[in-house]
Amino acid sequence: MHDTNARTGGQILVDQLAAQGVEHVFCVPGESYLAVLDALHDSSLEVTVCRQEAGAAMMAIAAGRLTGRPGVCFVTRGPGATNAAHGVHIAEHDSTPMILFIGQVERGMLGRGAFQEMDYRAFFGSTAKWVTEIEDAARIPEIVQRAFHVAMQGRPGPVVIALPEDVLTDMAGAVDAARVEPAPIWPGPTQMAELQKMLWAAERPIVILGGGGWSERACAALQRFAERFDLPMATSFRRATLFDGAHQNYAGEIGIGPNPKLKARIDEADLVVLLGGRMSEMSSQSYTLFAIPTPRQKLVHVHADAQEIGRIYHPSLGIVATPPAFCAALEGLQPPNAIAWSARTKEARADYVAWTEKAPTIPGRVQLGEIMVWLRSYAPDAIITNGAGNYATWPGRFWRYRRFDSQIAPTSGSMGFGVPTAVAAKRLLPERMVIAFAGDGCFLMNGQEFATAVQYDLPIIVIVIDNAMYGTIRMHQERDYPGRVSATELQNPDFAAYARAFGGHGERVEETADFAPAFERAVASGRPAILHVKIDPEAITPMTTLSAIRAKALAQQKA
């Protein structure tokens, strides 16, 4: 029997989160939603208090990625909302379910330009799946239930809900809403039969995985399909966690700076199955990998959002389906009696192993490739997080993700993402090792969340790769405006001392051989840790240097 006793709007809201199975919320407190904070005081929900709203929103994204259900974030109105907008944009690009609750001025003050008032529908309308404002405390169960449905259904994404302050203090009798589960979208039997026919006719097929809405069970079903058909499996930009990197069918990630042999293999394919992803700018190599609107290869595009089918690429076969439903349906497909592409699958795997096994030598005393190869053997099941910057090309290339939930990285290329998402991952999964990679510029965008790790005793390990500049922008600068350095140089603190100042463990690494013992000491400390790794500024990617980029650009200018 439902309890319809009158409660404050804040209490009703917190009760709805519990009814939806929420266990953790992330917030920066604000006076605009004090009634919610008061209701959380007596709730079983775990509350993580963050140091800035962007970090709180990113933590909610990490929760959405790890659980498949919306991560929940609370922020205050105005400046709190604009800070948190960073996370809404990431969640939209990443197809990650999250719900952002924002304080709002009282209903009687709306439209007057009151203190920190904003029009949230206008501000978030182009990035969130749904933006709404609660005007009646009695409707909170209905609206929260719908928010969970919208965030998870089809292509997952963010929902934004504004909370007028007086709605949260109003008393109302309301029945708690039932828990929401997303409705699976199944492919039709005719489409699956057509897919089997196309696979049987192919000689050079490849599958590319991406997007959101996946599950561990879906990935397991997909692996069985790959084994039965002996197909080469690739992942799109920052989706390497969708297929076991040690599996004989895995051919690598198509993203920034991909293996040229993988790129050529996709270009030469006669059938490409794009499963779950959109093949946007990074994965498509700036929209050059496939012809637009009609690819030269036969393209099968499977996506949960019907509007994505044919949006950029006109497929030979379009299938609207969620990844779990589609992967379950793959169990019914039968491989041909003679698989024509098995030798190519072995070649694709060999190319991937060669690309990730031995790291090219880079300038300087720290060889990041060697460090990555050692680290992946030391902690093969760790959860890896990162933000954006050229430093991310090293874990992107050399790490081999083994588990479905082991990679949290933004497809939107958002800096400052690695530290807060590592905090959230360790908060949700304390038994797992969590490693965050950050550049020097990237770290200082949300590095204050290291204090959150210390506050909650979360022994994450942050590897700050310091080249004293905004490296990605400097690389582009040397390519387009060689020798004209502008606004990309950085003067940095001692990041190891920064860690110790917060109460964590900190060490500085300036030689390759120093990294492994420093990392082991960080683990043994049992505290949040920062390893400050200094690299040569010339070492801009695993494959080239700043000087080489500059020289090539100058030569092209003279030609």
C-alpha positions in Angstrom: 0.0 0.0 0.0 1.4 3.4 -1.0 2.0 6.0 1.7 0.2 9.2 0.7 1.0 11.2 3.9 1.8 14.8 3.2 5.5 15.5 2.8 7.6 18.5 1.7 8.4 18.6 -2.0 12.1 18.0 -1.0 11.1 14.8 0.9 8.9 13.7 -2.0 11.8 14.2 -4.4 14.3 12.2 -2.3 11.8 9.4 -1.9 11.4 9.2 -5.7 15.1 8.8 -6.1 15.1 5.9 -3.7 12.1 4.4 -5.5 14.1 4.5 -8.8 17.0 2.6 -7.2 19.3 5.5 -6.8 22.0 4.8 -4.2 24.5 7.7 -4.7 23.9 11.4 -5.5 26.6 14.0 -6.2 26.2 17.7 -5.3 27.5 21.1 -4.5 25.2 22.4 -1.8 23.1 25.6 -2.4 20.5 27.6 -0.5 18.1 27.1 -3.4 17.5 23.5 -2.6 17.9 23.3 1.2 14.8 21.3 1.6 16.3 18.5 -0.5 19.5 18.6 1.5 17.4 18.3 4.7 15.5 15.3 3.3 18.8 13.7 2.3 19.9 13.9 6.0 17.5 11.1 6.9 17.8 9.2 3.6 19.7 6.0 2.9 21.2 7.6 -0.2 25.0 8.2 -0.2 25.8 11.9 -0.8 29.1 12.9 -2.3 29.8 16.6 -1.6 32.0 18.0 -4.5 34.1 21.1 -4.8 32.7 22.5 -8.1 29.5 21.8 -10.1 31.3 20.6 -13.2 33.0 17.9 -11.1 29.7 16.9 -9.5 28.1 16.6 -13.0 31.0 14.5 -14.3 30.7 12.2 -11.3 27.0 11.7 -12.1 28.1 10.8 -15.7 30.5 8.2 -14.3 27.7 6.7 -12.2 25.5 6.5 -15.4 28.3 4.8 -17.3 28.9 2.3 -14.6 25.4 1.4 -13.6 23.4 2.0 -16.9 20.9 4.1 -14.9 20.9 7.8 -14.6 23.6 9.4 -12.4 22.1 12.1 -10.2 23.5 15.5 -9.5 22.2 18.5 -7.5 23.5 22.0 -8.0 22.3 25.5 -7.1 20.8 28.0 -9.5 22.6 30.4 -11.8 26.4 30.0 -11.5 25.9 26.4 -10.2 23.8 25.6 -13.2 26.3 27.1 -15.7 29.2 25.3 -14.2 27.2 22.0 -14.4 26.4 22.6 -18.1 29.8 21.2 -18.8 28.6 17.8 -17.7 25.3 18.0 -19.6 27.2 18.6 -22.9 29.4 15.6 -22.2 26.5 13.3 -21.3 24.7 14.3 -24.6 27.8 13.5 -26.7 28.6 10.3 -24.7 25.0 9.0 -24.8 25.1 8.6 -21.0 22.0 8.8 -18.8 22.1 11.4 -16.1 19.7 13.8 -14.3 20.7 17.2 -13.2 18.5 18.9 -10.6 19.0 22.6 -10.4 17.7 25.0 -7.7 15.4 27.8 -9.0 14.0 31.0 -7.6 10.5 30.9 -6.0 7.6 30.7 -8.4 6.3 34.2 -7.5 9.7 35.7 -8.5 10.0 34.0 -11.9 10.4 36.4 -14.8 11.7 39.3 -12.7 15.4 38.6 -13.1 15.6 37.6 -9.5 18.9 36.6 -7.8 20.6 34.0 -10.0 17.4 33.4 -12.0 17.8 31.6 -15.4 15.6 30.2 -18.1 16.8 26.6 -17.9 14.7 25.5 -20.9 16.4 28.0 -23.1 19.8 27.4 -21.7 19.9 23.6 -21.8 17.4 23.1 -24.6 20.0 22.2 -27.3 21.9 19.7 -25.2 19.5 17.9 -22.9 17.0 15.3 -24.0 14.4 17.0 -21.8 14.4 20.2 -19.7 11.5 20.9 -17.4 10.6 22.9 -14.3 8.4 21.5 -11.5 5.6 23.8 -10.7 3.6 21.6 -8.3 5.0 19.4 -5.5 2.3 16.8 -6.0 3.6 16.2 -9.5 7.1 15.4 -8.4 6.7 11.6 -8.6 5.2 11.8 -12.2 8.0 14.1 -13.4 10.9 12.2 -11.8 9.6 8.9 -13.2 9.4 10.4 -16.7 12.9 11.9 -16.3 14.3 8.4 -15.6 12.4 7.0 -18.6 13.6 9.7 -21.0 17.2 9.5 -19.8 17.4 5.8 -20.4 15.1 5.2 -23.3 16.5 4.8 -26.8 19.8 6.7 -27.1 20.5 7.5 -23.4 21.2 11.1 -22.4 20.8 13.9 -19.9 17.7 15.4 -18.4 17.6 18.7 -16.6 14.9 19.5 -13.9 14.6 22.9 -12.3 13.3 23.1 -8.7 11.6 26.3 -7.6 12.6 26.8 -4.0 9.0 27.1 -2.7 7.9 23.9 -4.5 10.5 22.1 -2.3 9.0 23.5 0.9 5.4 23.0 -0.1 3.5 20.1 1.6 1.7 17.7 -0.7 0.3 14.2 -0.6 1.7 12.2 -3.4 2.0 8.5 -4.3 5.5 7.3 -5.0 6.0 6.3 -8.7 7.1 2.8 -9.7 10.6 2.1 -10.7 11.3 2.7 -14.4 13.0 0.2 -16.8 13.8 1.2 -20.4 11.8 -0.5 -23.0 14.0 -2.6 -25.2 13.9 -1.9 -29.0 14.1 -5.2 -30.8 15.2 -5.6 -34.5 12.7 -7.2 -36.8 13.2 -10.8 -38.0 13.3 -9.6 -41.6 16.1 -7.3 -40.8 18.1 -10.0 -39.1 17.6 -12.3 -42.0 18.9 -9.6 -44.4 21.9 -9.0 -42.1 22.7 -12.8 -42.3 22.4 -12.7 -46.0 24.8 -9.7 -46.3 27.3 -11.4 -44.0 27.2 -14.6 -46.1 27.9 -12.6 -49.2 30.8 -10.6 -47.7 34.5 -11.2 -48.2 36.0 -8.4 -46.1 33.5 -7.5 -43.3 34.3 -5.6 -40.1 32.2 -4.6 -37.1 32.6 -1.2 -35.4 31.1 -0.8 -31.9 30.2 2.5 -30.2 27.5 4.5 -28.5 25.7 4.2 -25.2 23.1 1.9 -23.7 25.3 -1.2 -23.6 25.4 -3.8 -20.8 27.8 -6.5 -19.8 25.4 -9.2 -21.0 25.1 -7.5 -24.4 28.9 -7.4 -24.7 29.1 -11.1 -23.8 26.5 -12.0 -26.5 28.4 -9.9 -29.0 31.6 -11.8 -28.2 29.9 -15.1 -28.8 28.7 -13.8 -32.2 32.2 -12.6 -33.1 33.6 -16.0 -32.3 31.0 -17.9 -34.3 31.4 -15.7 -37.4 35.2 -15.1 -36.7 34.7 -11.4 -37.4 37.2 -8.6 -36.8 35.8 -6.3 -34.2 36.8 -2.7 -33.8 35.6 0.0 -31.4 35.0 3.6 -32.0 36.6 6.6 -30.2 36.8 5.9 -26.5 34.5 2.9 -26.6 37.3 0.3 -26.3 35.7 -1.1 -23.2 32.9 -2.7 -25.4 35.2 -5.6 -26.5 37.9 -7.5 -24.7 41.2 -6.1 -25.8 42.9 -9.5 -25.3 40.4 -11.4 -27.5 41.6 -12.9 -30.7 38.9 -11.0 -32.7 39.7 -7.5 -31.4 41.3 -5.3 -34.1 41.6 -2.0 -32.2 40.0 1.4 -31.8 39.3 3.8 -34.6 39.6 7.2 -33.1 42.3 9.9 -32.9 45.6 8.8 -34.3 44.4 5.3 -35.2 46.5 2.4 -36.4 46.9 3.1 -40.2 46.4 -0.5 -40.9 43.0 -0.6 -39.1 41.9 2.6 -41.0 42.9 0.9 -44.3 41.1 -2.3 -43.3 37.8 -0.3 -42.8 38.4 1.6 -46.0 38.9 -1.7 -47.9 35.9 -3.5 -46.3 33.0 -4.6 -48.5 30.7 -4.7 -45.4 30.8 -2.5 -42.3 28.4 -3.2 -39.4 28.2 0.0 -37.3 26.6 -1.1 -34.0 25.4 1.4 -31.5 27.6 4.3 -32.6 27.1 7.4 -34.7 30.5 7.5 -36.4 30.9 11.2 -35.8 34.0 13.3 -36.4 36.7 11.6 -34.3 35.8 8.0 -35.3 35.2 8.9 -38.9 38.5 10.7 -39.3 36.8 14.1 -39.8 34.0 12.4 -41.9 36.4 11.0 -44.5 36.3 7.3 -43.6 32.9 6.8 -45.4 31.6 8.7 -48.3 28.6 11.0 -47.6 25.8 10.4 -48.0 26.3 6.9 -49.5 29.4 5.0 -48.3 31.3 2.9 -50.9 31.2 0.0 -48.4 27.8 -1.7 -47.7 26.9 -0.2 -44.4 24.6 -1.8 -41.8 23.8 0.8 -39.2 22.3 -0.3 -35.9 21.2 2.5 -33.5 18.6 3.0 -30.8 17.5 6.3 -32.2 15.6 6.2 -35.5 16.7 9.8 -36.3 20.4 8.7 -36.4 19.7 6.2 -39.2 20.5 8.0 -42.4 21.3 11.3 -40.6 24.8 11.4 -42.1 25.4 8.0 -43.9 22.7 6.4 -46.0 23.0 2.7 -45.0 22.4 -0.4 -47.1 20.5 -1.7 -44.1 19.2 0.4 -41.2 18.1 -1.3 -38.0 16.6 0.6 -35.1 17.4 -1.4 -32.0 19.0 -1.0 -28.6 22.4 -2.7 -28.2 21.2 -5.3 -25.6 18.2 -6.3 -27.7 20.2 -6.4 -31.0 23.0 -8.5 -29.4 20.5 -10.9 -28.0 19.0 -11.3 -31.5 22.4 -12.1 -32.9 22.2 -15.5 -31.2 19.8 -16.6 -34.0 22.2 -15.9 -36.9 24.1 -18.7 -38.4 27.6 -18.4 -39.9 28.3 -19.6 -43.4 29.7 -23.1 -43.8 33.0 -21.6 -45.1 34.1 -18.3 -43.5 35.9 -16.4 -46.3 37.5 -13.7 -44.0 39.1 -15.7 -41.2 42.6 -15.0 -42.5 41.9 -11.3 -42.6 40.6 -11.5 -39.0 43.9 -13.0 -37.9 45.8 -10.3 -39.8 43.7 -7.6 -38.1 44.5 -9.0 -34.7 48.2 -9.3 -35.5 48.2 -5.6 -36.7 46.6 -4.6 -33.4 49.1 -6.5 -31.3 52.0 -5.0 -33.2 50.6 -1.5 -32.8 50.1 -1.8 -29.0 53.0 -4.2 -28.0 56.1 -2.2 -28.4 56.1 1.6 -27.9 58.1 3.9 -30.2 60.8 5.8 -28.5 60.0 9.4 -27.8 62.3 12.3 -26.8 63.2 12.6 -23.2 63.9 10.5 -20.1 60.3 9.3 -19.6 59.0 6.8 -22.2 55.2 6.9 -21.8 54.6 3.9 -24.0 56.8 1.7 -21.8 55.0 2.9 -18.7 51.6 2.0 -20.3 52.7 -1.5 -21.2 54.0 -2.1 -17.7 50.9 -0.6 -16.1 48.4 -2.7 -18.1 50.2 -5.8 -17.0 50.2 -4.6 -13.3 46.6 -3.6 -13.2 44.8 -5.2 -16.2 41.3 -4.9 -14.6 41.6 -1.3 -13.4 39.1 1.3 -14.3 40.8 4.0 -16.4 39.6 7.5 -16.6 40.9 10.5 -18.5 40.0 13.9 -19.8 41.3 15.4 -23.1 44.7 16.2 -24.4 47.5 14.6 -26.3 48.6 12.7 -23.2 45.4 10.6 -23.7 46.8 9.1 -26.9 49.2 6.9 -24.9 46.5 5.1 -22.8 44.3 5.2 -25.8 46.8 3.3 -27.9 48.6 1.0 -25.4 46.0 0.1 -22.8 44.0 -3.1 -23.5 40.6 -2.9 -21.8 39.5 -6.2 -20.5 36.1 -5.5 -18.9 32.9 -3.8 -19.9 33.0 -1.1 -17.2 36.7 -0.3 -17.3 36.9 2.9 -19.4 35.4 6.3 -18.6 36.5 8.9 -21.0 34.6 11.7 -22.8 33.9 11.4 -26.5 33.3 15.1 -26.4 37.0 15.8 -25.8 36.3 17.5 -22.5 39.2 18.5 -20.3 39.1 18.1 -16.6 37.0 14.9 -16.8 39.5 12.3 -15.4 39.8 13.2 -11.8 36.1 13.6 -10.9 35.1 10.5 -12.7 37.8 8.5 -11.0 36.4 9.8 -7.7 32.9 8.6 -8.6 34.1 5.3 -9.9 36.0 4.6 -6.6 33.0 5.7 -4.6 30.7 3.3 -6.4 33.2 0.4 -6.8 35.6 0.7 -3.9 37.0 -2.8 -4.5 38.4 -1.8 -8.0 41.6 -0.1 -8.7 40.9 3.3 -10.3 43.6 5.2 -12.3 43.0 8.7 -13.7 45.2 10.1 -16.4 45.4 13.9 -16.8 47.6 16.4 -18.5 48.9 19.3 -16.6 46.4 21.7 -18.2 43.6 19.1 -17.9 44.3 18.3 -14.2 44.0 21.9 -13.1 40.5 22.3 -14.6 39.0 20.0 -12.0 41.9 18.9 -9.9 40.2 20.3 -6.8 38.1 17.1 -6.7 41.2 15.4 -5.4 40.1 17.0 -2.1 36.8 15.0 -2.5 38.8 11.8 -2.9 40.7 12.6 0.4 37.5 13.6 2.2 35.9 10.2 1.4 39.1 8.2 1.7 39.1 7.1 -1.9 42.5 5.8 -2.9 42.5 6.7 -6.6 45.8 7.1 -8.4 46.1 10.2 -10.6 48.9 10.2 -13.2 49.6 13.8 -14.2 51.6 14.0 -17.4 53.3 17.4 -17.5 54.7 18.9 -20.6 54.2 22.5 -19.4 51.7 23.5 -22.1 48.3 22.9 -23.6 49.8 20.3 -25.8 47.0 19.6 -28.3 46.5 23.3 -29.1 50.3 23.7 -29.4 50.4 20.8 -31.9 47.7 22.3 -34.0 49.5 25.7 -33.7 52.7 24.3 -35.0 50.9 22.6 -37.9 48.9 25.7 -39.0 51.1 28.6 -37.7 54.6 27.1 -37.3 56.9 28.8 -34.9 54.3 31.3 -33.7 53.7 30.1 -30.2 50.7 32.0 -28.6 48.7 31.3 -25.4 49.7 27.7 -25.0 52.6 27.8 -22.5 51.9 26.9 -18.9 53.8 27.3 -15.6 52.8 24.5 -13.3 52.9 23.8 -9.5 54.6 20.7 -8.0 51.7 18.3 -8.4 53.2 15.8 -5.9 53.3 18.6 -3.3 49.7 19.5 -4.2 48.7 15.9 -3.4 50.4 16.0 0.0 48.9 19.4 0.8 45.4 17.8 0.5 46.5 14.8 2.7 47.2 12.4 -0.1 50.4 10.6 -1.4 52.5 12.4 -4.0 55.6 11.6 -6.0 57.5 13.1 -8.9 58.7 10.8 -11.8 61.4 12.0 -14.2 62.8 8.7 -15.4 61.0 5.7 -16.9 62.6 3.4 -14.4 61.2 5.4 -11.5 57.6 5.0 -12.5 56.9 1.4 -11.4 58.3 1.7 -7.9 56.5 5.1 -7.4 53.2 3.5 -8.6 53.6 0.6 -6.2 54.4 3.0 -3.3 51.2 5.0 -4.2 49.2 1.8 -4.1 50.8 0.7 -0.8 50.0 4.1 0.8 46.3 3.4 0.7 45.6 7.1 0.1 44.6 9.1 -2.9 47.8 9.7 -4.8 49.2 11.8 -7.6 52.2 10.8 -9.6 53.7 13.9 -11.3 55.3 12.6 -14.5 57.5 15.1 -16.3 57.8 14.5 -20.1 59.8 16.3 -22.8 57.7 18.9 -24.5 58.9 17.5 -27.8 57.1 14.2 -27.1 53.7 15.5 -28.4 52.4 12.1 -29.7 53.8 8.5 -29.8 54.6 9.0 -33.5 56.0 12.5 -33.9 57.5 15.6 -32.3 56.8 19.3 -32.2 59.9 20.0 -34.2 58.9 17.5 -36.9 55.4 19.0 -37.2 56.9 22.5 -37.4 59.5 21.5 -40.0 56.8 19.8 -42.2 54.5 22.9 -42.0 57.4 25.2 -42.9 58.4 23.0 -45.8 54.8 23.1 -47.1 54.7 26.9 -46.8 57.8 27.2 -48.9 56.6 24.7 -51.6 
